[in-house]
Amino acid sequence: MSAAEVDAYLSALPADQRQALSSLRALLNTLLPDHAEVISYAMPGFRQPGPKGRMVAGYAAFARHLGLYLHSGSIIGQIDSAGFKTSKSGILFTPAHPLPAGLVERIVRLRQAEIAAKGR
């Protein structure tokens, strides 16, 4: 899996979704600079480095919303998600109402802490 596959995923989206997810991708890349960019569960995301690296975060586009997914069922309950719909493992948003950078950073840091606590 590679950044080229992520580029292809994003290029197939409508312009507003592509722009929103490209911004999220850039933010995640900044927060996770040494992580591998992959396609996992049919969505782009970032995996820890190494052959047994765990997924930290993924994102996807759907007909009526976008989502940031943590590959964990315990993170979303630990954040203030006011103003956004959530699922057990993700937070949903739209191009017109993107996730604030501070919220994305908090979510990613919680996921990294969870992975560290479980061990690699």
Backbone bond lengths (Angstrom), bond angles and torsions (degrees), N, CA, C in turn:
res aa  C-N    CA-C-N  psi(-1)  N-CA   C-N-CA  omega(-1)  CA-C   N-CA-C  phi
1 M - - - 1.454 - - 1.521 108.10 -
2 S 1.311 115.52 148.83 1.457 116.77 -173.99 1.518 111.67 -152.53
3 A 1.300 113.76 170.98 1.456 119.79 176.80 1.526 111.05 -60.79
4 A 1.333 117.42 -29.32 1.465 120.21 178.21 1.528 111.02 -63.60
5 E 1.323 117.29 -37.57 1.464 120.44 177.24 1.530 110.84 -67.45
6 V 1.320 116.40 -36.59 1.470 120.34 176.04 1.524 109.49 -66.42
7 D 1.326 116.77 -42.41 1.474 120.46 176.72 1.530 109.91 -57.04
8 A 1.335 116.94 -43.36 1.466 120.89 -179.79 1.529 110.42 -64.55
9 Y 1.333 117.77 -41.94 1.469 122.08 178.00 1.527 109.24 -58.08
10 L 1.326 116.33 -49.26 1.468 120.58 -176.86 1.526 112.00 -67.77
11 S 1.322 117.23 -37.40 1.466 119.89 -176.64 1.525 112.33 -66.59
12 A 1.322 117.13 -21.38 1.468 120.84 -179.82 1.532 112.89 -82.39
13 L 1.319 117.35 -6.67 1.471 121.39 -176.04 1.526 112.03 -87.48
14 P 1.338 116.92 157.96 1.471 119.98 170.44 1.529 109.47 -59.72
15 A 1.316 115.87 153.60 1.473 121.18 -172.92 1.527 113.55 -54.09
16 D 1.341 118.80 -43.08 1.463 119.25 -176.78 1.529 111.60 -67.88
17 Q 1.331 116.94 -39.23 1.464 119.99 177.14 1.527 110.91 -68.63
18 R 1.332 116.09 -41.58 1.469 120.53 179.03 1.520 110.86 -59.66
19 Q 1.318 116.62 -44.15 1.470 120.24 -179.34 1.534 110.77 -65.18
20 A 1.332 116.87 -44.51 1.467 120.41 -178.73 1.533 111.18 -64.12
21 L 1.323 116.74 -44.68 1.461 118.77 -179.04 1.522 112.12 -74.70
22 S 1.307 118.15 -28.51 1.466 120.33 174.64 1.526 110.39 -66.13
23 S 1.317 117.15 -37.93 1.470 121.00 176.02 1.526 110.41 -65.91
24 L 1.332 117.15 -43.19 1.460 120.73 177.85 1.529 110.04 -63.69
25 R 1.312 117.11 -41.88 1.467 121.46 178.01 1.527 110.85 -58.42
26 A 1.317 116.95 -45.20 1.461 121.04 179.95 1.529 111.03 -62.81
27 L 1.334 116.63 -41.64 1.459 120.58 178.45 1.530 110.45 -64.15
28 L 1.326 117.12 -46.56 1.459 120.12 178.49 1.523 111.48 -61.58
29 N 1.317 117.02 -37.99 1.460 120.70 177.83 1.527 110.93 -63.96
30 T 1.321 116.89 -36.64 1.463 121.23 176.72 1.527 111.00 -67.88
31 L 1.334 116.45 -41.34 1.467 121.25 -179.10 1.527 112.47 -74.08
32 L 1.330 116.95 -26.55 1.465 122.62 -175.08 1.531 110.66 -128.23
33 P 1.334 117.28 58.29 1.471 119.53 -169.87 1.524 115.54 -63.57
34 D 1.321 118.81 -26.39 1.460 120.42 -177.73 1.527 112.64 -98.08
35 H 1.319 116.93 5.41 1.461 121.43 -178.24 1.532 111.26 -87.25
36 A 1.315 115.63 154.89 1.460 121.18 179.79 1.526 109.97 -85.11
37 E 1.309 115.59 134.94 1.461 120.62 175.45 1.530 107.24 -87.45
38 V 1.333 115.77 125.24 1.462 120.88 -172.05 1.529 110.68 -139.45
39 I 1.329 114.84 170.32 1.457 122.27 165.45 1.533 104.96 -109.43
40 S 1.330 116.53 123.06 1.453 121.94 179.99 1.520 107.87 -140.41
41 Y 1.310 117.23 136.42 1.464 121.35 -174.99 1.533 110.77 53.57
42 A 1.313 116.39 38.07 1.470 125.00 177.61 1.523 113.40 63.45
43 M 1.342 117.09 22.78 1.465 119.72 176.88 1.527 109.72 -137.65
44 P 1.339 116.24 149.11 1.459 119.55 176.04 1.524 110.19 -66.93
45 G 1.327 115.12 153.26 1.447 118.74 177.30 1.510 111.87 -175.54
46 F 1.330 113.92 -172.06 1.461 121.21 -177.38 1.525 109.61 -126.91
47 R 1.335 114.65 130.39 1.460 123.43 -178.59 1.529 108.09 -115.65
48 Q 1.329 115.37 144.73 1.451 120.12 175.55 1.525 109.67 -56.05
49 P 1.335 116.26 152.00 1.464 118.26 177.01 1.529 111.32 -67.12
50 G 1.305 115.39 157.15 1.459 120.98 176.88 1.515 112.33 99.66
51 P 1.338 116.38 161.93 1.461 120.65 -175.66 1.526 113.98 -66.21
52 K 1.317 118.72 -23.00 1.464 121.22 179.52 1.527 111.57 -112.85
53 G 1.327 116.32 22.33 1.458 120.39 -179.82 1.516 111.60 -62.37
54 R 1.307 116.45 137.91 1.464 121.86 179.80 1.520 110.71 -89.96
55 M 1.324 114.75 152.99 1.460 120.39 174.64 1.529 108.71 -67.32
56 V 1.314 116.11 132.55 1.461 121.02 177.59 1.520 109.28 -98.18
57 A 1.319 116.94 -49.06 1.462 120.26 -177.94 1.517 110.22 -156.01
58 G 1.318 115.10 145.27 1.452 122.32 174.68 1.512 108.84 -132.14
59 Y 1.321 116.33 165.28 1.465 120.38 179.56 1.516 108.91 -145.99
60 A 1.319 115.19 155.56 1.460 118.92 -176.34 1.517 111.07 -156.22
61 A 1.332 114.23 160.28 1.464 122.23 176.68 1.517 109.13 -112.54
62 F 1.311 115.08 140.52 1.459 122.68 176.00 1.522 107.80 -130.52
63 A 1.296 117.46 176.91 1.466 121.03 -174.93 1.527 112.72 -57.40
64 R 1.330 117.57 -42.51 1.469 119.90 -173.41 1.509 114.65 -116.89
65 H 1.327 118.19 -0.39 1.460 119.51 -179.82 1.526 110.23 -160.04
66 L 1.325 113.72 170.97 1.457 123.08 172.71 1.523 106.56 -116.44
67 G 1.305 117.63 162.82 1.447 119.27 179.34 1.511 112.87 -146.01
68 L 1.332 114.47 148.26 1.457 123.17 171.24 1.521 105.50 -111.90
69 Y 1.328 117.04 123.82 1.459 122.24 -173.24 1.518 110.43 -120.50
70 L 1.345 115.20 135.86 1.454 121.17 -172.00 1.515 114.71 -102.42
71 H 1.301 119.10 2.01 1.472 121.24 -179.50 1.526 109.89 52.69
72 S 1.317 115.49 36.35 1.461 123.31 -179.42 1.518 107.93 -156.82
73 G 1.310 116.86 143.97 1.455 120.02 178.21 1.509 114.30 -96.14
74 S 1.336 117.99 3.98 1.463 119.30 -174.46 1.525 115.42 -113.08
75 I 1.305 119.24 -6.98 1.469 121.14 -174.98 1.527 111.83 -79.58
76 I 1.309 118.14 -46.18 1.465 121.53 -172.27 1.529 111.36 -57.04
77 G 1.313 118.02 -37.42 1.453 121.19 179.07 1.519 114.26 -66.95
78 Q 1.325 117.19 -12.30 1.462 121.67 -178.25 1.528 113.57 -96.29
79 I 1.319 117.28 -0.73 1.467 119.83 -176.11 1.525 110.90 -115.20
80 D 1.321 114.93 160.16 1.467 120.86 172.29 1.520 106.42 -88.15
81 S 1.317 115.50 103.34 1.463 120.54 -176.28 1.525 111.82 -103.34
82 A 1.325 117.07 21.81 1.466 120.83 -179.24 1.525 110.21 -52.68
83 G 1.320 115.41 132.81 1.458 120.55 179.62 1.515 113.88 92.67
84 F 1.338 117.04 -5.31 1.461 120.95 -179.13 1.521 109.49 -130.99
85 K 1.313 116.29 145.14 1.458 120.78 172.11 1.523 107.73 -79.36
86 T 1.321 115.64 150.74 1.458 119.57 179.07 1.524 109.81 -132.19
87 S 1.311 114.56 160.64 1.456 122.58 169.24 1.525 105.20 -121.17
88 K 1.304 117.30 -177.40 1.465 119.47 -178.89 1.532 111.93 -58.76
89 S 1.314 116.77 -36.65 1.459 119.10 -174.92 1.521 114.30 -121.73
90 G 1.342 117.55 11.97 1.450 118.09 -177.41 1.508 114.12 -152.28
91 I 1.309 113.67 169.40 1.458 121.76 176.01 1.522 107.34 -125.62
92 L 1.312 116.04 132.12 1.458 122.15 -173.61 1.515 110.23 -102.28
93 F 1.330 115.41 146.88 1.454 120.84 -179.45 1.518 109.14 -153.75
94 T 1.317 115.94 174.46 1.462 121.28 178.42 1.525 108.97 -125.31
95 P 1.321 117.71 163.63 1.462 119.30 175.98 1.537 112.09 -58.30
96 A 1.332 116.50 -33.80 1.467 119.87 -179.83 1.520 112.69 -76.18
97 H 1.330 117.47 -18.55 1.466 122.45 -178.78 1.536 108.88 -135.67
98 P 1.356 115.70 71.40 1.470 119.36 -176.45 1.530 112.02 -71.61
99 L 1.309 115.68 164.08 1.464 121.03 176.98 1.523 109.86 -72.08
100 P 1.325 117.93 134.07 1.473 120.11 175.86 1.531 110.64 -64.64
101 A 1.324 116.34 144.73 1.463 121.13 -178.45 1.528 111.64 -56.92
102 G 1.320 117.74 -39.62 1.459 120.54 -179.96 1.511 112.55 -63.35
103 L 1.320 117.24 -36.29 1.460 121.23 178.04 1.530 110.28 -69.19
104 V 1.310 117.04 -43.06 1.467 120.76 177.94 1.529 109.27 -60.86
105 E 1.317 117.20 -44.06 1.462 119.79 -179.87 1.527 110.72 -62.18
106 R 1.321 117.71 -44.08 1.467 120.65 179.25 1.534 110.62 -60.57
107 I 1.312 116.99 -44.60 1.463 121.88 179.67 1.533 110.44 -60.60
108 V 1.318 116.83 -46.77 1.462 121.37 -178.70 1.524 110.43 -64.12
109 R 1.326 117.26 -43.39 1.474 120.26 -179.37 1.530 111.06 -65.31
110 L 1.332 117.65 -38.33 1.466 120.34 175.86 1.528 110.77 -63.30
111 R 1.317 116.50 -42.03 1.471 120.32 179.19 1.525 110.09 -64.48
112 Q 1.325 117.68 -42.61 1.467 120.16 178.75 1.528 110.72 -62.51
113 A 1.327 116.93 -41.00 1.468 120.60 178.62 1.527 110.53 -63.97
114 E 1.328 116.69 -40.34 1.459 120.96 178.43 1.530 110.63 -61.85
115 I 1.318 116.51 -45.06 1.467 120.80 179.25 1.527 109.91 -62.83
116 A 1.325 117.12 -44.20 1.468 121.17 -179.64 1.537 111.06 -62.22
117 A 1.325 116.80 -39.28 1.466 120.83 -179.49 1.532 111.35 -67.36
118 K 1.322 117.10 -31.74 1.467 121.10 179.18 1.521 111.93 -81.78
119 G 1.316 115.49 -15.63 1.467 119.43 -174.90 1.510 110.02 81.52
120 R 1.281 116.60 161.16 1.465 120.84 -178.32 1.474 107.40 -88.19
